[in-house]
Amino acid sequence: MNAVITVLGKDNVGILAKVSNECANVDVNILEVTQSVLQGMFAMIMFVDITNCTVPFAHLVDTLTEKGEQMGVKVHVMHEDIFNAMHKI
């Protein structure tokens, strides 16, 4: 099972590291990541494998949302099935 994690907000040091660390803490494997900084705004999309996640998906969502709030950015986590359903033509 996979999920998509997006992070948006004002750029600051350690955003990628902090989100990655939260993923590692619960055995979420990062498969792909892309990030950009545009005029001081940070944007990142991560595609992650949640198959071996050691906490329920809702807990992962809450943890990353809270971590984002602490960093002053918006973190959104979406299960791959929902992402695909939303973007299906």
Phi and psi restraints in degrees (range 20) as a CNS / XPLOR table:
assign (resid 1 and name C) (resid 2 and name N)
       (resid 2 and name CA) (resid 2 and name C) 1.0 -125.8 20.0 2
assign (resid 2 and name N) (resid 2 and name CA)
       (resid 2 and name C) (resid 3 and name N) 1.0 166.8 20.0 2
assign (resid 2 and name C) (resid 3 and name N)
       (resid 3 and name CA) (resid 3 and name C) 1.0 -146.3 20.0 2
assign (resid 3 and name N) (resid 3 and name CA)
       (resid 3 and name C) (resid 4 and name N) 1.0 162.2 20.0 2
assign (resid 3 and name C) (resid 4 and name N)
       (resid 4 and name CA) (resid 4 and name C) 1.0 -115.8 20.0 2
assign (resid 4 and name N) (resid 4 and name CA)
       (resid 4 and name C) (resid 5 and name N) 1.0 128.1 20.0 2
assign (resid 4 and name C) (resid 5 and name N)
       (resid 5 and name CA) (resid 5 and name C) 1.0 -115.0 20.0 2
assign (resid 5 and name N) (resid 5 and name CA)
       (resid 5 and name C) (resid 6 and name N) 1.0 125.8 20.0 2
assign (resid 5 and name C) (resid 6 and name N)
       (resid 6 and name CA) (resid 6 and name C) 1.0 -116.2 20.0 2
assign (resid 6 and name N) (resid 6 and name CA)
       (resid 6 and name C) (resid 7 and name N) 1.0 144.8 20.0 2
assign (resid 6 and name C) (resid 7 and name N)
       (resid 7 and name CA) (resid 7 and name C) 1.0 -133.2 20.0 2
assign (resid 7 and name N) (resid 7 and name CA)
       (resid 7 and name C) (resid 8 and name N) 1.0 126.8 20.0 2
assign (resid 7 and name C) (resid 8 and name N)
       (resid 8 and name CA) (resid 8 and name C) 1.0 -135.5 20.0 2
assign (resid 8 and name N) (resid 8 and name CA)
       (resid 8 and name C) (resid 9 and name N) 1.0 139.6 20.0 2
assign (resid 8 and name C) (resid 9 and name N)
       (resid 9 and name CA) (resid 9 and name C) 1.0 159.2 20.0 2
assign (resid 9 and name N) (resid 9 and name CA)
       (resid 9 and name C) (resid 10 and name N) 1.0 -175.1 20.0 2
assign (resid 9 and name C) (resid 10 and name N)
       (resid 10 and name CA) (resid 10 and name C) 1.0 -65.8 20.0 2
assign (resid 10 and name N) (resid 10 and name CA)
       (resid 10 and name C) (resid 11 and name N) 1.0 133.5 20.0 2
assign (resid 10 and name C) (resid 11 and name N)
       (resid 11 and name CA) (resid 11 and name C) 1.0 -65.6 20.0 2
assign (resid 11 and name N) (resid 11 and name CA)
       (resid 11 and name C) (resid 12 and name N) 1.0 138.4 20.0 2
assign (resid 11 and name C) (resid 12 and name N)
       (resid 12 and name CA) (resid 12 and name C) 1.0 -155.1 20.0 2
assign (resid 12 and name N) (resid 12 and name CA)
       (resid 12 and name C) (resid 13 and name N) 1.0 168.5 20.0 2
assign (resid 12 and name C) (resid 13 and name N)
       (resid 13 and name CA) (resid 13 and name C) 1.0 -68.2 20.0 2
assign (resid 13 and name N) (resid 13 and name CA)
       (resid 13 and name C) (resid 14 and name N) 1.0 132.9 20.0 2
assign (resid 13 and name C) (resid 14 and name N)
       (resid 14 and name CA) (resid 14 and name C) 1.0 91.9 20.0 2
assign (resid 14 and name N) (resid 14 and name CA)
       (resid 14 and name C) (resid 15 and name N) 1.0 7.6 20.0 2
assign (resid 14 and name C) (resid 15 and name N)
       (resid 15 and name CA) (resid 15 and name C) 1.0 -60.4 20.0 2
assign (resid 15 and name N) (resid 15 and name CA)
       (resid 15 and name C) (resid 16 and name N) 1.0 -53.4 20.0 2
assign (resid 15 and name C) (resid 16 and name N)
       (resid 16 and name CA) (resid 16 and name C) 1.0 -59.2 20.0 2
assign (resid 16 and name N) (resid 16 and name CA)
       (resid 16 and name C) (resid 17 and name N) 1.0 -43.5 20.0 2
assign (resid 16 and name C) (resid 17 and name N)
       (resid 17 and name CA) (resid 17 and name C) 1.0 -62.5 20.0 2
assign (resid 17 and name N) (resid 17 and name CA)
       (resid 17 and name C) (resid 18 and name N) 1.0 -43.0 20.0 2
assign (resid 17 and name C) (resid 18 and name N)
       (resid 18 and name CA) (resid 18 and name C) 1.0 -69.4 20.0 2
assign (resid 18 and name N) (resid 18 and name CA)
       (resid 18 and name C) (resid 19 and name N) 1.0 -41.0 20.0 2
assign (resid 18 and name C) (resid 19 and name N)
       (resid 19 and name CA) (resid 19 and name C) 1.0 -67.5 20.0 2
assign (resid 19 and name N) (resid 19 and name CA)
       (resid 19 and name C) (resid 20 and name N) 1.0 -43.6 20.0 2
assign (resid 19 and name C) (resid 20 and name N)
       (resid 20 and name CA) (resid 20 and name C) 1.0 -61.0 20.0 2
assign (resid 20 and name N) (resid 20 and name CA)
       (resid 20 and name C) (resid 21 and name N) 1.0 -40.8 20.0 2
assign (resid 20 and name C) (resid 21 and name N)
       (resid 21 and name CA) (resid 21 and name C) 1.0 -62.9 20.0 2
assign (resid 21 and name N) (resid 21 and name CA)
       (resid 21 and name C) (resid 22 and name N) 1.0 -42.5 20.0 2
assign (resid 21 and name C) (resid 22 and name N)
       (resid 22 and name CA) (resid 22 and name C) 1.0 -61.8 20.0 2
assign (resid 22 and name N) (resid 22 and name CA)
       (resid 22 and name C) (resid 23 and name N) 1.0 -39.1 20.0 2
assign (resid 22 and name C) (resid 23 and name N)
       (resid 23 and name CA) (resid 23 and name C) 1.0 -64.1 20.0 2
assign (resid 23 and name N) (resid 23 and name CA)
       (resid 23 and name C) (resid 24 and name N) 1.0 -47.4 20.0 2
assign (resid 23 and name C) (resid 24 and name N)
       (resid 24 and name CA) (resid 24 and name C) 1.0 -61.2 20.0 2
assign (resid 24 and name N) (resid 24 and name CA)
       (resid 24 and name C) (resid 25 and name N) 1.0 -36.5 20.0 2
assign (resid 24 and name C) (resid 25 and name N)
       (resid 25 and name CA) (resid 25 and name C) 1.0 -60.4 20.0 2
assign (resid 25 and name N) (resid 25 and name CA)
       (resid 25 and name C) (resid 26 and name N) 1.0 -24.6 20.0 2
assign (resid 25 and name C) (resid 26 and name N)
       (resid 26 and name CA) (resid 26 and name C) 1.0 -120.0 20.0 2
assign (resid 26 and name N) (resid 26 and name CA)
       (resid 26 and name C) (resid 27 and name N) 1.0 23.2 20.0 2
assign (resid 26 and name C) (resid 27 and name N)
       (resid 27 and name CA) (resid 27 and name C) 1.0 59.6 20.0 2
assign (resid 27 and name N) (resid 27 and name CA)
       (resid 27 and name C) (resid 28 and name N) 1.0 37.2 20.0 2
assign (resid 27 and name C) (resid 28 and name N)
       (resid 28 and name CA) (resid 28 and name C) 1.0 -93.0 20.0 2
assign (resid 28 and name N) (resid 28 and name CA)
       (resid 28 and name C) (resid 29 and name N) 1.0 123.5 20.0 2
assign (resid 28 and name C) (resid 29 and name N)
       (resid 29 and name CA) (resid 29 and name C) 1.0 -94.9 20.0 2
assign (resid 29 and name N) (resid 29 and name CA)
       (resid 29 and name C) (resid 30 and name N) 1.0 127.5 20.0 2
assign (resid 29 and name C) (resid 30 and name N)
       (resid 30 and name CA) (resid 30 and name C) 1.0 -82.7 20.0 2
assign (resid 30 and name N) (resid 30 and name CA)
       (resid 30 and name C) (resid 31 and name N) 1.0 119.0 20.0 2
assign (resid 30 and name C) (resid 31 and name N)
       (resid 31 and name CA) (resid 31 and name C) 1.0 -91.0 20.0 2
assign (resid 31 and name N) (resid 31 and name CA)
       (resid 31 and name C) (resid 32 and name N) 1.0 -43.1 20.0 2
assign (resid 31 and name C) (resid 32 and name N)
       (resid 32 and name CA) (resid 32 and name C) 1.0 -146.6 20.0 2
assign (resid 32 and name N) (resid 32 and name CA)
       (resid 32 and name C) (resid 33 and name N) 1.0 148.5 20.0 2
assign (resid 32 and name C) (resid 33 and name N)
       (resid 33 and name CA) (resid 33 and name C) 1.0 -146.9 20.0 2
assign (resid 33 and name N) (resid 33 and name CA)
       (resid 33 and name C) (resid 34 and name N) 1.0 140.2 20.0 2
assign (resid 33 and name C) (resid 34 and name N)
       (resid 34 and name CA) (resid 34 and name C) 1.0 -135.9 20.0 2
assign (resid 34 and name N) (resid 34 and name CA)
       (resid 34 and name C) (resid 35 and name N) 1.0 141.6 20.0 2
assign (resid 34 and name C) (resid 35 and name N)
       (resid 35 and name CA) (resid 35 and name C) 1.0 -145.2 20.0 2
assign (resid 35 and name N) (resid 35 and name CA)
       (resid 35 and name C) (resid 36 and name N) 1.0 153.0 20.0 2
assign (resid 35 and name C) (resid 36 and name N)
       (resid 36 and name CA) (resid 36 and name C) 1.0 -144.2 20.0 2
assign (resid 36 and name N) (resid 36 and name CA)
       (resid 36 and name C) (resid 37 and name N) 1.0 153.0 20.0 2
assign (resid 36 and name C) (resid 37 and name N)
       (resid 37 and name CA) (resid 37 and name C) 1.0 -123.2 20.0 2
assign (resid 37 and name N) (resid 37 and name CA)
       (resid 37 and name C) (resid 38 and name N) 1.0 118.2 20.0 2
assign (resid 37 and name C) (resid 38 and name N)
       (resid 38 and name CA) (resid 38 and name C) 1.0 -120.6 20.0 2
assign (resid 38 and name N) (resid 38 and name CA)
       (resid 38 and name C) (resid 39 and name N) 1.0 112.4 20.0 2
assign (resid 38 and name C) (resid 39 and name N)
       (resid 39 and name CA) (resid 39 and name C) 1.0 47.6 20.0 2
assign (resid 39 and name N) (resid 39 and name CA)
       (resid 39 and name C) (resid 40 and name N) 1.0 45.8 20.0 2
assign (resid 39 and name C) (resid 40 and name N)
       (resid 40 and name CA) (resid 40 and name C) 1.0 84.4 20.0 2
assign (resid 40 and name N) (resid 40 and name CA)
       (resid 40 and name C) (resid 41 and name N) 1.0 0.3 20.0 2
assign (resid 40 and name C) (resid 41 and name N)
       (resid 41 and name CA) (resid 41 and name C) 1.0 -103.3 20.0 2
assign (resid 41 and name N) (resid 41 and name CA)
       (resid 41 and name C) (resid 42 and name N) 1.0 130.1 20.0 2
assign (resid 41 and name C) (resid 42 and name N)
       (resid 42 and name CA) (resid 42 and name C) 1.0 -94.3 20.0 2
assign (resid 42 and name N) (resid 42 and name CA)
       (resid 42 and name C) (resid 43 and name N) 1.0 134.4 20.0 2
assign (resid 42 and name C) (resid 43 and name N)
       (resid 43 and name CA) (resid 43 and name C) 1.0 -136.4 20.0 2
assign (resid 43 and name N) (resid 43 and name CA)
       (resid 43 and name C) (resid 44 and name N) 1.0 129.2 20.0 2
assign (resid 43 and name C) (resid 44 and name N)
       (resid 44 and name CA) (resid 44 and name C) 1.0 -141.7 20.0 2
assign (resid 44 and name N) (resid 44 and name CA)
       (resid 44 and name C) (resid 45 and name N) 1.0 142.1 20.0 2
assign (resid 44 and name C) (resid 45 and name N)
       (resid 45 and name CA) (resid 45 and name C) 1.0 -126.0 20.0 2
assign (resid 45 and name N) (resid 45 and name CA)
       (resid 45 and name C) (resid 46 and name N) 1.0 128.9 20.0 2
assign (resid 45 and name C) (resid 46 and name N)
       (resid 46 and name CA) (resid 46 and name C) 1.0 -119.4 20.0 2
assign (resid 46 and name N) (resid 46 and name CA)
       (resid 46 and name C) (resid 47 and name N) 1.0 136.5 20.0 2
assign (resid 46 and name C) (resid 47 and name N)
       (resid 47 and name CA) (resid 47 and name C) 1.0 -107.9 20.0 2
assign (resid 47 and name N) (resid 47 and name CA)
       (resid 47 and name C) (resid 48 and name N) 1.0 119.2 20.0 2
assign (resid 47 and name C) (resid 48 and name N)
       (resid 48 and name CA) (resid 48 and name C) 1.0 -125.9 20.0 2
assign (resid 48 and name N) (resid 48 and name CA)
       (resid 48 and name C) (resid 49 and name N) 1.0 152.8 20.0 2
assign (resid 48 and name C) (resid 49 and name N)
       (resid 49 and name CA) (resid 49 and name C) 1.0 -97.4 20.0 2
assign (resid 49 and name N) (resid 49 and name CA)
       (resid 49 and name C) (resid 50 and name N) 1.0 118.7 20.0 2
assign (resid 49 and name C) (resid 50 and name N)
       (resid 50 and name CA) (resid 50 and name C) 1.0 -105.2 20.0 2
assign (resid 50 and name N) (resid 50 and name CA)
       (resid 50 and name C) (resid 51 and name N) 1.0 11.7 20.0 2
assign (resid 50 and name C) (resid 51 and name N)
       (resid 51 and name CA) (resid 51 and name C) 1.0 -54.5 20.0 2
assign (resid 51 and name N) (resid 51 and name CA)
       (resid 51 and name C) (resid 52 and name N) 1.0 -43.5 20.0 2
assign (resid 51 and name C) (resid 52 and name N)
       (resid 52 and name CA) (resid 52 and name C) 1.0 -101.1 20.0 2
assign (resid 52 and name N) (resid 52 and name CA)
       (resid 52 and name C) (resid 53 and name N) 1.0 15.9 20.0 2
assign (resid 52 and name C) (resid 53 and name N)
       (resid 53 and name CA) (resid 53 and name C) 1.0 -57.7 20.0 2
assign (resid 53 and name N) (resid 53 and name CA)
       (resid 53 and name C) (resid 54 and name N) 1.0 132.5 20.0 2
assign (resid 53 and name C) (resid 54 and name N)
       (resid 54 and name CA) (resid 54 and name C) 1.0 -88.7 20.0 2
assign (resid 54 and name N) (resid 54 and name CA)
       (resid 54 and name C) (resid 55 and name N) 1.0 0.5 20.0 2
assign (resid 54 and name C) (resid 55 and name N)
       (resid 55 and name CA) (resid 55 and name C) 1.0 -128.9 20.0 2
assign (resid 55 and name N) (resid 55 and name CA)
       (resid 55 and name C) (resid 56 and name N) 1.0 158.0 20.0 2
assign (resid 55 and name C) (resid 56 and name N)
       (resid 56 and name CA) (resid 56 and name C) 1.0 -60.1 20.0 2
assign (resid 56 and name N) (resid 56 and name CA)
       (resid 56 and name C) (resid 57 and name N) 1.0 151.0 20.0 2
assign (resid 56 and name C) (resid 57 and name N)
       (resid 57 and name CA) (resid 57 and name C) 1.0 -54.8 20.0 2
assign (resid 57 and name N) (resid 57 and name CA)
       (resid 57 and name C) (resid 58 and name N) 1.0 -42.6 20.0 2
assign (resid 57 and name C) (resid 58 and name N)
       (resid 58 and name CA) (resid 58 and name C) 1.0 -60.0 20.0 2
assign (resid 58 and name N) (resid 58 and name CA)
       (resid 58 and name C) (resid 59 and name N) 1.0 -35.8 20.0 2
assign (resid 58 and name C) (resid 59 and name N)
       (resid 59 and name CA) (resid 59 and name C) 1.0 -67.9 20.0 2
assign (resid 59 and name N) (resid 59 and name CA)
       (resid 59 and name C) (resid 60 and name N) 1.0 -40.8 20.0 2
assign (resid 59 and name C) (resid 60 and name N)
       (resid 60 and name CA) (resid 60 and name C) 1.0 -59.5 20.0 2
assign (resid 60 and name N) (resid 60 and name CA)
       (resid 60 and name C) (resid 61 and name N) 1.0 -45.8 20.0 2
assign (resid 60 and name C) (resid 61 and name N)
       (resid 61 and name CA) (resid 61 and name C) 1.0 -58.5 20.0 2
assign (resid 61 and name N) (resid 61 and name CA)
       (resid 61 and name C) (resid 62 and name N) 1.0 -48.9 20.0 2
assign (resid 61 and name C) (resid 62 and name N)
       (resid 62 and name CA) (resid 62 and name C) 1.0 -62.5 20.0 2
assign (resid 62 and name N) (resid 62 and name CA)
       (resid 62 and name C) (resid 63 and name N) 1.0 -42.2 20.0 2
assign (resid 62 and name C) (resid 63 and name N)
       (resid 63 and name CA) (resid 63 and name C) 1.0 -63.2 20.0 2
assign (resid 63 and name N) (resid 63 and name CA)
       (resid 63 and name C) (resid 64 and name N) 1.0 -46.2 20.0 2
assign (resid 63 and name C) (resid 64 and name N)
       (resid 64 and name CA) (resid 64 and name C) 1.0 -71.3 20.0 2
assign (resid 64 and name N) (resid 64 and name CA)
       (resid 64 and name C) (resid 65 and name N) 1.0 -34.4 20.0 2
assign (resid 64 and name C) (resid 65 and name N)
       (resid 65 and name CA) (resid 65 and name C) 1.0 -62.6 20.0 2
assign (resid 65 and name N) (resid 65 and name CA)
       (resid 65 and name C) (resid 66 and name N) 1.0 -45.1 20.0 2
assign (resid 65 and name C) (resid 66 and name N)
       (resid 66 and name CA) (resid 66 and name C) 1.0 -64.7 20.0 2
assign (resid 66 and name N) (resid 66 and name CA)
       (resid 66 and name C) (resid 67 and name N) 1.0 -41.6 20.0 2
assign (resid 66 and name C) (resid 67 and name N)
       (resid 67 and name CA) (resid 67 and name C) 1.0 -61.5 20.0 2
assign (resid 67 and name N) (resid 67 and name CA)
       (resid 67 and name C) (resid 68 and name N) 1.0 -40.9 20.0 2
assign (resid 67 and name C) (resid 68 and name N)
       (resid 68 and name CA) (resid 68 and name C) 1.0 -60.9 20.0 2
assign (resid 68 and name N) (resid 68 and name CA)
       (resid 68 and name C) (resid 69 and name N) 1.0 -44.4 20.0 2
assign (resid 68 and name C) (resid 69 and name N)
       (resid 69 and name CA) (resid 69 and name C) 1.0 -59.8 20.0 2
assign (resid 69 and name N) (resid 69 and name CA)
       (resid 69 and name C) (resid 70 and name N) 1.0 -40.4 20.0 2
assign (resid 69 and name C) (resid 70 and name N)
       (resid 70 and name CA) (resid 70 and name C) 1.0 -63.6 20.0 2
assign (resid 70 and name N) (resid 70 and name CA)
       (resid 70 and name C) (resid 71 and name N) 1.0 -32.8 20.0 2
assign (resid 70 and name C) (resid 71 and name N)
       (resid 71 and name CA) (resid 71 and name C) 1.0 -90.4 20.0 2
assign (resid 71 and name N) (resid 71 and name CA)
       (resid 71 and name C) (resid 72 and name N) 1.0 -7.9 20.0 2
assign (resid 71 and name C) (resid 72 and name N)
       (resid 72 and name CA) (resid 72 and name C) 1.0 79.5 20.0 2
assign (resid 72 and name N) (resid 72 and name CA)
       (resid 72 and name C) (resid 73 and name N) 1.0 26.3 20.0 2
assign (resid 72 and name C) (resid 73 and name N)
       (resid 73 and name CA) (resid 73 and name C) 1.0 -127.6 20.0 2
assign (resid 73 and name N) (resid 73 and name CA)
       (resid 73 and name C) (resid 74 and name N) 1.0 165.1 20.0 2
assign (resid 73 and name C) (resid 74 and name N)
       (resid 74 and name CA) (resid 74 and name C) 1.0 -99.9 20.0 2
assign (resid 74 and name N) (resid 74 and name CA)
       (resid 74 and name C) (resid 75 and name N) 1.0 121.0 20.0 2
assign (resid 74 and name C) (resid 75 and name N)
       (resid 75 and name CA) (resid 75 and name C) 1.0 -112.6 20.0 2
assign (resid 75 and name N) (resid 75 and name CA)
       (resid 75 and name C) (resid 76 and name N) 1.0 129.9 20.0 2
assign (resid 75 and name C) (resid 76 and name N)
       (resid 76 and name CA) (resid 76 and name C) 1.0 -126.2 20.0 2
assign (resid 76 and name N) (resid 76 and name CA)
       (resid 76 and name C) (resid 77 and name N) 1.0 131.7 20.0 2
assign (resid 76 and name C) (resid 77 and name N)
       (resid 77 and name CA) (resid 77 and name C) 1.0 -119.4 20.0 2
assign (resid 77 and name N) (resid 77 and name CA)
       (resid 77 and name C) (resid 78 and name N) 1.0 128.7 20.0 2
assign (resid 77 and name C) (resid 78 and name N)
       (resid 78 and name CA) (resid 78 and name C) 1.0 -134.1 20.0 2
assign (resid 78 and name N) (resid 78 and name CA)
       (resid 78 and name C) (resid 79 and name N) 1.0 131.4 20.0 2
assign (resid 78 and name C) (resid 79 and name N)
       (resid 79 and name CA) (resid 79 and name C) 1.0 -61.4 20.0 2
assign (resid 79 and name N) (resid 79 and name CA)
       (resid 79 and name C) (resid 80 and name N) 1.0 142.9 20.0 2
assign (resid 79 and name C) (resid 80 and name N)
       (resid 80 and name CA) (resid 80 and name C) 1.0 -56.3 20.0 2
assign (resid 80 and name N) (resid 80 and name CA)
       (resid 80 and name C) (resid 81 and name N) 1.0 -38.3 20.0 2
assign (resid 80 and name C) (resid 81 and name N)
       (resid 81 and name CA) (resid 81 and name C) 1.0 -61.3 20.0 2
assign (resid 81 and name N) (resid 81 and name CA)
       (resid 81 and name C) (resid 82 and name N) 1.0 -41.9 20.0 2
assign (resid 81 and name C) (resid 82 and name N)
       (resid 82 and name CA) (resid 82 and name C) 1.0 -68.4 20.0 2
assign (resid 82 and name N) (resid 82 and name CA)
       (resid 82 and name C) (resid 83 and name N) 1.0 -43.6 20.0 2
assign (resid 82 and name C) (resid 83 and name N)
       (resid 83 and name CA) (resid 83 and name C) 1.0 -57.0 20.0 2
assign (resid 83 and name N) (resid 83 and name CA)
       (resid 83 and name C) (resid 84 and name N) 1.0 -47.8 20.0 2
assign (resid 83 and name C) (resid 84 and name N)
       (resid 84 and name CA) (resid 84 and name C) 1.0 -64.7 20.0 2
assign (resid 84 and name N) (resid 84 and name CA)
       (resid 84 and name C) (resid 85 and name N) 1.0 -39.6 20.0 2
assign (resid 84 and name C) (resid 85 and name N)
       (resid 85 and name CA) (resid 85 and name C) 1.0 -65.2 20.0 2
assign (resid 85 and name N) (resid 85 and name CA)
       (resid 85 and name C) (resid 86 and name N) 1.0 -37.3 20.0 2
assign (resid 85 and name C) (resid 86 and name N)
       (resid 86 and name CA) (resid 86 and name C) 1.0 -71.2 20.0 2
assign (resid 86 and name N) (resid 86 and name CA)
       (resid 86 and name C) (resid 87 and name N) 1.0 -28.2 20.0 2
assign (resid 86 and name C) (resid 87 and name N)
       (resid 87 and name CA) (resid 87 and name C) 1.0 -108.1 20.0 2
assign (resid 87 and name N) (resid 87 and name CA)
       (resid 87 and name C) (resid 88 and name N) 1.0 14.0 20.0 2
assign (resid 87 and name C) (resid 88 and name N)
       (resid 88 and name CA) (resid 88 and name C) 1.0 -82.6 20.0 2
assign (resid 88 and name N) (resid 88 and name CA)
       (resid 88 and name C) (resid 89 and name N) 1.0 134.3 20.0 2
